[in-house]
Amino acid sequence: MTIAVLNVKIDETVKEKLRHYAEANGLTLGAAAEKLLLSGFTAEEEAGVCEDDIDSQHTEEDVAPFTPKEIKALRKLLKKKK
């Protein structure tokens, strides 16, 4: 088995839940994360969910143009950054 490093940013509360899960099951954070990820993949396969069911890449969003008030607020924010 090849080991790979995965750096992710997660909410602090999720990390605490993971830490508690790891402690309760005598696992390291990495082992607990791997176990939960694998169980999530298994559940997905058992549910019959395929990539096309969750892929939103080809969907379109209704995008309305910015209002003059929103444009003014954006310009103000951009000026502050300079």
N, C-alpha and C positions, 0 to 999 in steps of 0.2 A: 504494500500500500504506500502510495506517495502522499506525503503531507504537504498541504498548501496553506498559506497564511491568508486570512480574510480579515481585513480591517473594515468595520462598519460603524456608522454613527446611529445610535438608537436612543430612544427616550430614557431618561434616568430611571423612571419607574419600571420600565421593561428590564433594564439591567439588574435592578434590585430583585425583581421576580426571578430572573435567571439565576442570580446568585443564591437566592433562597432555595430554588429548585436543586441547584448543584450541591449545596450543603446537605439538604435533606436526603439526597440520593448518593452522597459520597463521591461526587464527580468534580472535576475541574470545570471552570467556566467554559473552556473550549469543548470538553467532552459533553457537557450538558447542552451547549448550543448545537453541536453536531447531532446528538440524539434527537433533539426536538425538531431540527430541520429535516432529518430523515423520516421522522414520524409524520411530519407535515406532508412530505412528498408521497409517502405511502397512503395517507388519507386522501390526497388528491387523486392518486391513481385508482383507489378503490371507489371514489365517488364518480369516476368516469369523466372527470374534467379534462379537457384537452386545451392545448395552447390557444386554439381559435376561440374558445369560450371566454378567455380572459384577456385576449389581446385587443387593446383599444387603439393600436397604432393607426388603423385605417378608418377611424371614426372622425367625423367632422364636428366641430364645435360651432355654436352660434356665437359669432363675435360681432358685437356692435362697435361702431367707431367711438372713440373717446368724445366726451362732451367738452365744450369749451372750458368749463369749470375744471374738469379732470386734466386737460392739457395744461392749464395754468398751474395747477398743483404739481404736476410732473416737472414743469420748467423750474418751479420754485425749489423742488427737491434737488434737481440737477445742479442748480446754481450753488446750493449749499455744499455740495460735494467738491466743488472747485475751490 
